[in-house]
Amino acid sequence: MKRLRTFAALWIGATAMVGAQAAPTDLPCLTTQEGQSLVQVALPDVLDAVGKTCATALPATATLRAGLPALIARYRANGDAAWVAAKPAIGKLGGEQLRDMNPDVLRPLISTIMGPLIAKDIKPGDCPRIDRITGLLAPLPVANTAALVVELFQLGTGRSKTRAPFSICPTHG
């Protein structure tokens, strides 16, 4: 379970910097759609950084090497569409300063910070497993991958000492 949570955290990268600052009881509550949109926006930059980090630890045929450009392009196209729904979530996570920031400045800023922030904790020994998981998820529609990542992330919340950067709001009905 810890490895699933770690993998989900890698993919959720956009909110990691905020989560590290939040107390467990102060976690922002996002809708499922907001959480999934954040993941969709984060995936291209996280995958790019992870691919660069793992490049020397994987064979040339690995998904994180040979298949990465096409995968990033597909995820980036969906990330562009998800940005509209992700922006309010970023406002919830980052407060007024991020909520009021020009979106043309905010998105590149997040992209520049997020990938390297996540990739810095990857060890070469983790790369084959991350590549296998990426290869298994690659054929899925991007929305399904984002939903799966959010579900795994939430499943791991409370089962380890690592805090989640956000929680999904309970739904009533």
Residue pairs with C-beta under 8 A, 6 or more apart in sequence:
1 155
1 156
1 159
1 160
2 156
2 159
2 160
3 129
4 152
4 155
4 156
5 152
5 153
5 155
5 156
5 157
5 159
5 160
5 162
6 162
7 130
7 133
7 152
8 149
8 150
8 152
8 153
8 156
9 16
9 118
9 153
9 162
10 46
10 50
10 118
10 122
10 130
11 39
11 42
11 43
11 46
11 149
12 38
12 39
12 42
12 149
12 150
12 153
12 165
13 42
13 45
13 46
13 114
13 115
13 117
13 118
14 38
14 39
14 41
14 42
14 86
14 90
14 110
14 114
15 38
15 42
15 93
15 165
15 166
16 114
16 117
16 118
16 165
17 113
17 114
17 117
18 28
18 93
18 94
18 165
18 166
19 27
19 163
19 164
19 165
19 166
20 163
20 165
22 28
22 163
22 165
24 163
27 163
27 164
27 165
27 166
27 167
28 92
28 93
28 166
28 167
29 92
29 166
29 167
29 168
29 169
30 38
30 89
30 92
30 93
30 166
30 167
30 168
30 169
31 89
31 168
31 169
32 147
32 150
32 168
32 169
32 171
33 85
34 85
34 86
34 88
34 89
34 92
35 89
35 150
35 153
35 166
35 168
36 82
36 143
36 146
36 147
36 150
37 82
37 83
37 84
37 85
37 86
37 89
37 146
38 82
38 86
38 89
38 90
39 145
39 146
39 149
39 150
40 75
40 78
40 79
40 81
40 82
40 86
40 142
40 143
40 146
41 79
41 82
41 83
41 86
41 107
41 110
42 79
42 114
43 75
43 79
43 142
43 145
43 146
44 72
44 75
44 76
44 79
44 111
45 111
45 114
45 115
46 114
46 115
46 118
46 119
47 64
47 68
47 71
47 72
47 75
47 134
48 68
48 72
48 115
49 114
49 115
49 116
49 118
49 119
50 64
50 115
50 118
50 119
50 122
50 130
50 134
51 64
51 65
51 68
51 72
52 119
53 119
53 122
53 127
54 62
54 64
54 65
54 122
54 124
54 126
54 127
54 130
54 131
55 64
55 65
56 124
57 124
57 125
57 127
57 128
58 64
58 65
58 127
58 128
58 131
59 65
60 66
62 128
62 131
62 135
63 71
63 131
63 134
63 135
63 138
64 127
64 130
64 131
64 134
67 135
67 138
71 134
71 138
74 142
75 142
78 142
78 143
82 146
83 103
83 107
87 103
87 106
88 99
89 166
90 98
90 99
90 106
90 110
91 98
91 99
92 99
92 166
93 165
93 166
98 106
101 109
122 130
137 145
137 148
140 148
150 168
153 164
154 164
154 167
154 168
156 162
156 164
157 164
157 167
